[in-house]
């Protein structure tokens, strides 16, 4: 999977949103809680795992505990092709489900829904500008 495919997949989940943070990190969130992060300048992927899966994944090449959050069973893939596409989709889905189960429930305010749409659009614009800048 490439960055665009990961982005489309992450945003396909209910209440999923994106936000560009920490200069180059495209964070995917459910109800304000992160479930996956894609680094854009240095392409890498971070997501949450079940403890047993975490232990298995960090034994593989190009996969290791994520900085700062590894103790919470988050892994970092140094390459997007470190896992097969079907396996990666399944692990991202599991991460989403674990985080969504513990995330605070969204408010039903129309203001909040409108602002989350704006954030997603502005993140997409920032991502496009960053890609254009990196291609030059």
Buried (B, 14 or more C-beta within 10 A) or exposed (E): BEBEEBBEBBBEBEBBBBBBEEEBBBBBBBBEBBBBBBBBEEBBBBBBBEEEBBEEBBEEEEBBBBEEBBEEBBBBBBEBEBBEBEEBBEBBBBBBEBBBEEBEEBEEEEEEEEEBEEBBEEBBEBBEEBEEEEEE
